[in-house]
């Protein structure tokens, strides 16, 4: 394996520019709120996942997968995709309305998860203050077709520009609805159990200590960043000023997160990728 392989994207990509942003922690949560509105996608998660009993473990595994596809070598990204495809291929779920059994790797479901994820990443980064031109946003969606291919999608069937993403959302909205499972998942996402190390203040009687307050702020911002049509499905969450307050909140949060030392903002995969890129540049010079 080439130790200086730059992976699927590399330092000159829009993908690296977007994923440099620590604010994407909010984007990831936003995408989960969106995904919950698709009844079949929600059924697939509910019937095949232990997210309620291992919420933080599942989040960590998902974050590692995304980081591997963004910052890993080509071989590492392809291997992560192969493992995920193998897992999905053996999973089935039952449609809560029709009783029909369906595959978790149904392209329609994979496409929904992919689009909601990448759209959440780039739109949240932009609203938080990351300077991106319209051409760069389109470039990000086009680049992310490589990630879509890893999960088994045909890149040609995946939106590759902002206009195509908007058109996709318009077409899929008739399939979305607020279900009991979606409401329960949204509530869980908003107030999940805190890892034991962070739950100590609660055990001492200090309910809603800093970790809980901090997470509630992130969850509230993620909800406010949802498209208006998604907030309406959640019961019309927000006031007419929600868009403005969401922008102000996410910009303030980005400033706070970017002020943290690099070791807290960058994971090991990202740091290793930057080291490979530096070696590559030095060799090419």
PyMOL commands that set and color helices and strands:
alter all, ss='L'
color gray80, all
select helices_A, chain A and resi 14-19+24-35+39-48+55-71+74-89+107-127+134-143+145-150+155-157+162-175+180-190+200-203+210-224+228-233+242-258+262-265+268-284
alter helices_A, ss='H'
color red, helices_A
select strands_A, chain A and resi 92-94+101-103
alter strands_A, ss='S'
color yellow, strands_A
deselect
rebuild
show_as cartoon
